[in-house]
Amino acid sequence: MLRAVRGWNFKIFNMSDLKKTDKTDLGSRRKKERGGTLPSNVDGEAVLQEKVVHINRCAKVVKGGRRFGFAALVVVGNQTGRIGVGCGKAKEVQDAIKKGTEKAKKNMASFNMKENTIPCMSIGVSDGGRVLLRPASPGTGVIAGGSVRAVLEALGVKDVLTKSLGSKNPFSVVRATINALRKMKTYDQIRSIRLANGDDLV
């Protein structure tokens, strides 16, 4: 309906006049804002997920007083089988996180996965940290602590059973988790190794 006011034409409409496609785009945009779907860039590739596992504060006593520094442990992953871990140190928290994120992106590596879980059981060891990883059936979820959970969620694992058997130091636990993931091999990889060695497949 058009209404003329002082020579100007105004169009009055309500929400029912919107097209169905406009409502769909509005709903999908709100869903993405709530975190319902994994964000992607212009090329359609998954955006790297950054997680700060632990921030350690240390103090240095000097003549004029104390000088504080921070060390940030950061995990970066694309949730499709690639993750990286980095540690950044600086006098400010944000600078330490930024350095850790840059190092994690440079150290990214691919690991074996089986659908939404891991291919086999594995135990990783690093310094005092000792972590046990076991595959789980669909719907189990990520049964893990803070440090191990951050690594597995960044990797894209959705069903797994874990247990920390050693030190509770986040740096050691994260490195032990990475060590356990590196030991994992798929069925095809184990089969090719046994055939190359001349072993019989039972």
URMO-V779494 format. One record per helix or strand. SS is the DSSP state (helix for helix, strand for strand). FROM is the first residue (numbers start at 1). TO is the last residue. If there is no record, write none. Layout:
# URMO-V779494
((SS;FROM;TO) (SS;FROM;TO))
This chain:
# URMO-V779494
((strand;2;5) (strand;8;11) (helix;15;17) (helix;20;33) (strand;40;40) (strand;46;46) (strand;49;62) (strand;65;77) (strand;82;90) (helix;93;106) (strand;109;110) (strand;114;114) (strand;117;117) (strand;122;126) (strand;129;135) (strand;142;143) (helix;146;155) (strand;160;164) (helix;170;183) (helix;187;197))
